[in-house]
């Protein structure tokens, strides 16, 4: 026999040949084996030969081993490498053995449920159906039966009878005694003294290495998406009483789950699984199953990914033309702010729908549709790695409250949640008896640790710890053990799903717009906001200060009319390596640029002058194309003065002296200064002009790298902050933030984010994605888009 002598696909070592005499012995899925222990090397070798021949005679990966070596004979040692592929489990204590026996009872019952009485054994069921349903198990117990308690032996007796038919066989190595005949009589007895072992430890090690290679490279026998979903029909289903999606196969049956039915009252789902166990595949299957069944009129999707966002990008029109027409919002690398924005947006949708239902005298979506005949879509919200929304202490409590409110209330309005995570067992802010779990009866758990399995399915339900990759426990009853179904999840073939999305898009592109896409890592420039700039022409002066973190991608507008306090100060280091061709881009310069250009474009009368003082170092100014500010303003027909620090301060003095003579007909003047702390000690006229100028049409737009320089002795003075109602904070520490905005504002500064505060018109500071500076091409792009 060679170590490469494996068989493939549905083969099972139901009979093996032992020793050099090749004595036939029933084995996996057929019988149990008892070896009388005499503590000789020969006994150990025969036991190991049984195990390795069982492995070699069964399809690679289809036989899982469990060893309880109470006598420390080392029977499992040559097989230790199989633990890498989760094909070997070592039971160290009798408690481990009893726990495993309990799990085997559940497993055997599950296999029986899969077979549904159609065949007497798993071996024959596989042969008849032609599918690799379930897996086989070989449990090796090396122990003196006297040392095990009576309850364990009683349970073992049951399993010895019921196990082989369900694919669970035992190899027991123990001294014999008449007291144990009730166990031995359920096994095939093997006398090691009558056999000459054929294999060595070296052979077993080589065989295990070959097995691992074959497991990695074997041809998959997956459940195809087309096996569980009808691809010949599209958008045939009605979502009045919920939405249904396919998951995979339970034996020969397709597993489908319905969310939102008034009869079943299952409105939300929880999906978990360790890294690499198929969670992302399952989410893709669910999404595409829903979209194949329901049209975008019947179903809307909000999809958030708190990981890398790669999967969801295919559903957007970023870098390609087509998009998922059912999607209303996609969060690629979504952050907590966007998650909160989506939940608040959906609460507004919920309120609108409930008002609509109330006017019609009904209580929920189903009643409304049945009474009026009008289509109101179901909404399914999928949040992958939702637990990452709880990692920021400052917002964790708010997120839990929002999720609790959402899962509890939104169902009447036809809004349902699928929350997915690699881990929920260690959540500090997420109690397992919270409203979120209480409102989530549907549980889908991929392979994970015992602790995570219990966190998903409930205490004592460790079924997810015994799964293989691609399998999932589907439980529709809050994790009750009796409701477990071990399902082989369908395979989400990328090429097939891409073709489906293309067909949906072809059908719906003229009627359904592309989804709102939020990518928390993607830089934005003012040229991306031309559509938001156009309406400002000829209106009350406003500053465009970044892209809001919202479902509708709205820009943040700050009023900048001729009223006291209407000055802008940008604080903090703005440099970041975001899409810069030759180094760092500076968000602070980009924010000042956006403010200037929005004011210049809005001034239709042409009665404004911009005084620009650039005190940045030469490399920063060149890299961020600071001259582009003046170029764009002049191209819009407005006057620009570019001054050094001394001339800029002289101009401030002149303007302050002219204030009494200014009238409503006077041109507005915007004093723009970058790195203003480099201007040196500021004369008192600067602070006075900041105080009295805005009401007479003179405003400051400034950037301070160091917040401490702003209201220091050489800066704007102690009252300086009072005269700058609009503030933008970039990378500041929390101490500086509280100094500028008060003790109740928390902001530590984040990459590609800014905090905008308007102390007069803004209710509370808003987090935005700041605009980065325009390069030469961007300047021409924004001019061509506006003029």
Secondary structure, DSSP 8 states (H G I E B T S, - for coil): --TT----TT---SEEEETTTTEEEE-TTT--EEEE----HHHHHHHHHHHHHHHHTS-TTSEEEEEEETT---TTGGGGGGGGGT-EEEE-SHHHHHHHHHHHHHHHHHHHHHHTTSSSSHHHHHHHHTS--S-EEEEEEES-GGGS-HHHHHHHHHHHHHTGGGTEEEEEEE---GGGHHHHTTSEEE-GGG------HHHHHHHHHHHHHHHHHS----EEHHHHS-TT--S----TT-EEEEEEEETTEEEEEEES-TTT----EEEE--TTSSHHHHHHHHHHHHHHHS-TTTEEEEEEESS--HHHHTTS-TTSS---TTEEEEEET--HHHHHHHHHHHHHHHHHHHHHHHHTT-SSHHHHHHHH-----EEEEEEETGGGGGS-HHHHHHHHHHHHHHHHHGGGGTEEEEEEES--TT-SS--TTSHHHHT--EEEEES--HHHHHHHH-TT--GGGG--TTEEEEESSTT-GGG-EEEEEEE--HHHHHHHHHHHHHHHTTTS---EEEETT--EEGGGGHHHHHTTTTSS-EEEEEEESSTT--EEEEE--SSTT--EEEESB-EE-SS-TTS-EEHHHHHHHHHHHHHHHH-TT--EEEEEEE-S-HHHHHHTTTHHHHHHHHHTT-EEEE--HHHHHHHHHHHHHHGGG--TTS-EEEEEEESGGGG-S--HHHHHHHHHSGGGTEEEEEEES-HHHHSSTTTT-TTGGGG--EEEE-B--HHHHHHHH-TT------TT-EEEEETTT-SS-EEEE-EE---HHHHHHHHHHH-
